Amino acid sequence: MAQTRAKEPAIKVHGKSWVIDLPDDFSTKNDLPKGTQVLLTFKGNDKVEAEVLPPLDPTLAKAAAKVLKRRRGAYDELKRLGD
């Protein structure tokens, strides 16, 4: 039987895809690092593709945050134009 939890995982929508944060307890039970996400992409009428996204290395995450901070204007303009 499925166990209920107080907090639902975060879901981010990107075009035809959803990015879902796996709960830490689920990650632990399935030998995945905490912070793992799943990317679900809708491929047609009845097809869904799934991909496990491991968490970013802390060094890489820090570098990405720096680049985003420096290039925020360009990022915002790309989002406005639809990438």
Backbone bond lengths (Angstrom), bond angles and torsions (degrees), N, CA, C in turn:
res aa  C-N    CA-C-N  psi(-1)  N-CA   C-N-CA  omega(-1)  CA-C   N-CA-C  phi
1 M - - - 1.445 - - 1.525 109.08 -
2 A 1.325 117.15 138.64 1.459 121.66 -179.72 1.521 110.79 -68.77
3 Q 1.315 114.70 139.26 1.454 120.65 179.22 1.522 108.79 -92.58
4 T 1.335 116.71 134.24 1.460 119.00 178.08 1.516 109.13 -83.72
5 R 1.311 115.48 153.53 1.452 119.79 179.60 1.519 108.59 -132.93
6 A 1.307 116.09 153.66 1.458 121.54 -176.46 1.522 111.60 -69.71
7 K 1.313 117.90 -37.91 1.458 121.44 -175.49 1.521 109.81 -113.26
8 E 1.325 116.29 124.24 1.462 120.88 176.93 1.528 109.26 -78.94
9 P 1.335 117.94 151.04 1.469 119.96 178.93 1.525 110.81 -67.33
10 A 1.315 115.22 149.76 1.465 120.67 177.36 1.524 109.32 -71.14
11 I 1.328 116.35 138.67 1.461 122.09 177.49 1.517 107.56 -124.76
12 K 1.340 115.52 124.87 1.468 120.76 177.68 1.528 107.86 -113.12
13 V 1.327 116.73 133.32 1.466 121.82 -178.94 1.527 109.22 -100.29
14 H 1.347 115.82 128.81 1.466 123.23 178.17 1.527 107.54 -133.86
15 G 1.323 117.08 96.98 1.466 120.23 -178.85 1.514 110.88 62.08
16 K 1.337 116.60 -120.69 1.469 121.82 179.49 1.523 112.06 -93.31
17 S 1.325 116.42 14.52 1.463 120.30 -176.35 1.525 111.77 -121.98
18 W 1.319 114.59 152.21 1.460 122.85 171.63 1.515 107.56 -118.27
19 V 1.324 116.47 139.50 1.460 121.95 171.82 1.523 106.27 -111.74
20 I 1.326 115.90 121.90 1.466 121.44 -176.31 1.523 109.49 -115.84
21 D 1.338 116.00 127.12 1.464 121.70 174.36 1.525 108.20 -77.36
22 L 1.329 116.83 122.37 1.460 119.42 177.27 1.522 109.76 -76.05
23 P 1.326 117.55 136.69 1.465 119.42 176.61 1.532 110.37 -61.84
24 D 1.325 116.54 146.05 1.467 121.23 -177.89 1.518 112.47 -57.05
25 D 1.344 117.85 -40.02 1.464 119.26 -179.07 1.526 111.45 -65.03
26 F 1.332 117.19 -37.00 1.459 121.28 177.36 1.528 109.90 -66.59
27 S 1.343 115.84 -44.69 1.467 120.14 179.31 1.520 110.81 -59.21
28 T 1.321 116.11 -45.86 1.469 120.83 -179.34 1.523 111.17 -61.06
29 K 1.328 116.97 -45.96 1.472 121.38 -178.70 1.525 112.44 -64.19
30 N 1.329 116.40 -24.05 1.468 120.76 -177.00 1.522 112.98 -109.55
31 D 1.330 116.08 19.68 1.473 122.55 176.99 1.528 113.21 55.15
32 L 1.330 115.82 40.34 1.462 121.96 175.90 1.524 108.09 -112.17
33 P 1.318 118.31 147.41 1.467 119.28 178.53 1.532 110.96 -67.62
34 K 1.331 115.27 148.50 1.462 119.62 175.55 1.520 108.22 -60.58
35 G 1.336 116.10 141.81 1.457 120.80 -178.07 1.522 113.06 94.84
36 T 1.344 117.09 2.58 1.466 121.00 178.65 1.524 109.64 -68.34
37 Q 1.319 115.72 142.42 1.461 122.49 177.08 1.520 109.08 -122.80
38 V 1.344 115.28 163.03 1.459 121.58 174.51 1.518 107.54 -123.56
39 L 1.343 116.03 132.87 1.455 122.50 176.47 1.525 107.93 -102.22
40 L 1.332 116.85 119.18 1.463 122.45 176.31 1.518 107.69 -108.94
41 T 1.339 117.18 124.00 1.459 121.73 -179.34 1.521 108.94 -121.84
42 F 1.331 115.90 127.97 1.455 121.18 179.40 1.518 108.33 -82.72
43 K 1.353 116.22 123.31 1.463 122.21 -172.72 1.524 113.75 -108.33
44 G 1.296 119.00 -2.09 1.458 120.56 -178.37 1.512 109.40 166.88
45 N 1.322 115.24 -162.13 1.460 120.61 -175.73 1.524 113.48 -56.96
46 D 1.314 116.36 -43.23 1.463 118.63 -175.20 1.525 112.67 -137.56
47 K 1.317 117.10 27.11 1.465 121.16 -177.66 1.526 110.38 -121.21
48 V 1.332 114.63 136.02 1.455 122.47 175.61 1.519 107.66 -132.59
49 E 1.326 116.58 132.99 1.463 121.77 176.63 1.522 107.53 -105.65
50 A 1.314 117.21 137.24 1.464 121.58 -179.87 1.522 109.97 -121.39
51 E 1.332 115.46 142.99 1.459 121.63 178.26 1.524 108.55 -140.22
52 V 1.332 116.47 132.83 1.456 121.52 176.74 1.522 108.69 -84.28
53 L 1.338 116.10 128.18 1.465 121.89 -179.33 1.527 108.99 -111.08
54 P 1.321 117.75 108.02 1.463 119.15 178.12 1.528 109.97 -67.74
55 P 1.324 117.25 156.64 1.465 118.99 178.82 1.529 110.81 -64.75
56 L 1.331 115.38 151.35 1.461 119.80 177.22 1.521 110.45 -66.90
57 D 1.302 115.42 143.65 1.460 120.80 171.12 1.529 106.96 -59.10
58 P 1.341 119.22 136.62 1.470 121.01 -177.91 1.531 113.86 -53.86
59 T 1.322 117.80 -36.97 1.466 120.94 179.11 1.525 110.48 -65.85
60 L 1.317 116.42 -43.19 1.460 121.53 178.66 1.528 110.92 -66.46
61 A 1.325 117.53 -40.88 1.462 121.30 178.49 1.532 110.75 -61.83
62 K 1.320 116.71 -40.99 1.463 121.53 178.75 1.534 110.58 -64.33
63 A 1.332 117.11 -43.52 1.463 121.83 178.79 1.534 110.10 -63.74
64 A 1.324 117.83 -42.51 1.465 121.62 179.68 1.527 110.71 -63.39
65 A 1.331 116.99 -40.73 1.464 121.00 178.34 1.527 111.15 -62.99
66 K 1.326 117.00 -39.21 1.475 121.10 177.93 1.527 111.01 -63.53
67 V 1.334 116.62 -45.72 1.462 120.91 -179.59 1.529 109.79 -63.63
68 L 1.320 117.19 -43.93 1.458 120.74 179.33 1.527 110.88 -61.06
69 K 1.316 116.35 -42.56 1.469 120.15 179.67 1.532 110.82 -61.29
70 R 1.334 116.20 -44.13 1.467 121.52 -179.87 1.520 112.69 -68.28
71 R 1.323 116.61 -36.19 1.468 121.76 -173.20 1.525 112.29 -109.94
72 R 1.313 118.18 25.93 1.465 122.08 -175.31 1.527 112.12 -55.68
73 G 1.333 117.38 -42.13 1.464 120.61 -179.46 1.521 112.24 -59.96
74 A 1.330 116.96 -45.35 1.468 121.05 179.03 1.531 110.30 -64.91
75 Y 1.320 116.82 -40.75 1.469 120.97 178.61 1.532 110.17 -60.89
76 D 1.340 116.39 -47.68 1.455 120.38 -179.24 1.536 111.87 -62.18
77 E 1.332 116.41 -38.25 1.462 119.88 178.88 1.527 110.74 -67.81
78 L 1.312 118.27 -40.20 1.470 120.63 176.09 1.522 111.17 -62.10
79 K 1.321 117.36 -42.25 1.462 120.54 178.38 1.517 110.25 -63.10
80 R 1.339 116.44 -41.21 1.461 120.34 179.22 1.530 111.67 -61.97
81 L 1.339 115.97 -38.78 1.456 121.03 -179.39 1.530 112.84 -80.60
82 G 1.315 117.37 -10.96 1.464 120.98 -179.94 1.502 112.87 91.66
83 D 1.324 116.52 29.61 1.473 124.19 179.08 1.510 109.61 60.14
